[in-house]
């Protein structure tokens, strides 16, 4: 059994502007860096021994901040944790994207089912390497959303519920039972609170 904490990266300027990021490699902003510190505090007493992240810079920087705060080795990366590819929709305002593509699917976007398959494969590979060592994984909203749906048979996240920046969702993974939801804080800690 592997305990896995899935952390959504901290805020970027595109998050603040409510733009679709997808695979576009946008860096953290100052709020995002502060959120990463708060995520580290949330994780501090969890016995975490290792950390990995998506290859996109917003996740890598979040992971590095958490690793530094918790005294962990430098984060590994895993390509399977990258955000969903939204194709031509990337860079659009979220409201415009949903108006243009009411189903949430731009013509050249990565299908949600493929995101789920890729994310679950990444979790399985990271858990296989980790064994029983509790591991933090820094990823993206679309990846965490897909994993939550798998672990809860579609009950979470509820319609309209966001995976907030720097939120922490803890899963247990075994090859026999797959992914099980342990706990979730989909709400971002308040910076400065």
N, C-alpha and C positions, 0 to 999 in steps of 0.2 A: 504494500500500500504506500502510495506517495501522496503527501499533502502538498497542494499547489495553491499559491496565492496569485490570482490573476489581477494585475493592476493596470488600469488604463493610464496611458501617458498623461503628463500634465498639459495644461492649456497652451495652445499656439495662437498666433494672431488670427489664423483662419477659423479656429474654434470660436474665438471672441467675436469675429465678424459673422458667425453662423454660415460658413462656407463648407462645402463638401471637399474633404481632403483626399481620401482614398490613398493611392500610392504616391501622390505628390509629396515630396520630402520637405515638409515645413518644420522649422526648428521651434523649440519651446520659446515662450516669452517669459518675462520675469514672474508673472503670476504662475505660469506652469512650473517654474523652478521652485517657487514657494510651495506649490501643491505637492511636488515630489518630496520635499522635506516633511510635509504633513503626512504623506503616505508612509514614509519611513517611520514616523512616530507611531502610526497605527500598527505597523508591523513589528515594532521594536522587541517586544517580549514573546514573539511567536516561535523562537527557536529555529529560524530560517538559516540554512547553511549555504545556499547557493542562489544565484540569480541569472536569468537569461532574458533576452528581449528580442523583439522584432528587429530587423535590420534597418528600419527607418530611424532617422536621427532623433525625432521627438521621443521615441521609445528608448533608444539607446541612452540619451542624456538622462531621462527619468531613471532608468535602471542604474546608471553610474552614480547619480545623486543618492539613491537608496543604498546602493552597495557601500558608498563612502560613509554614510551615516550609520550603517549597521556593522561596519567592519568586515564586509564580505569581499572575497576576491572579485576582480573585474568581471563584469557580466559577459557571458557567452551570448551569441546571437543565433536565431533560428529563422530561416526564411519563411517557414510555415506560419509564423505569427504576424506577418505583415497584414496591413489593412486590406479590405476588399478593394478591388480595382473598380472604380466607378466610371471608367472610360471618359467619354466626352462630358460627363456630368461634373467632373472634378473642377473645382474652382467656382462652381455655381453657388449662389446663395441657396441654403437648404429649402426655403419656401419656393424659390423659382424651380429648383430641381423637382420638388414634389408636384408642382403645378404642371411642369413639362412632362414628367414621367410618374403619373399617379400610382403605378404599381411598384415604384421604387427601382425599376430596372431601365437604365439607359440602354440603347441598342447594343453597345459594346461593353457593358459592365459584366463583372464576374457574377455568375449566378449564386444566390444565397446558399444553395445546396453544396456548391463547390467550396465555398468559404467554410462551411461546417465540416465537410470531409477533410479539408486541408488543416483546419484548426485542430480537429480531433486527432489526426495523424501526428501533428506537432506535439500535442500533449502526450500522446502515447510514447513518442520518441524521447521527449525530455524526461518523462517518468521512468522509462526504461534505463536511461543513463543515471538518473538520480537514485534509483532504488528507494530506500526508506529515508533519504535525506530530504527534509522539507525544502521546497524550492519556490522562489518568487519568479513569476513570468510577467514581463511588462509587454503589453500588447495594445490593441486598439478596440474601439467601441464595437465595430462589426464582428470582430473575432470573439470578443467576450460575450456579445449577444448570442452568437451562434452556439457557443459552448453552454451558456445558460439554458438555451432551448433544448439542447441535447440532454442535459442533466435533469431537467424538470419536465420532460415530455411536452414541451411547448407552453408550460404554464407561466414561465418567466422568460424574459421581461414582459410585463403586461403592456397592452396596446398604449402607445404614446410614452412609455417609460424610457428614459434615457440612461445610458451607461455614462455616468459623469466622469469628467477628468479626475484622475488620481483616486478613483474609487477602488475598493479592494473586495474581490470576490474569492472565497476560499472553496476549493474543491478537494475531494479525495478521488484518487484514480487507482484502480486495479485492473489488470488485463482481463480478469474474470467478470467483474461487475461494471467495468467502464467508469464513467464519470458520475460522481455524486456531489450534489451541492452541500457544502458544509455551512457557509454563512455568506452574506452579501451586504455591503454598504454601498448602494448605488449612488448615494448622495456624497458629493464632494465636501471634504472638510472646508470650513470657511477660512480663507487666508486672512490672518490678522485677528482671528477670534481667540 
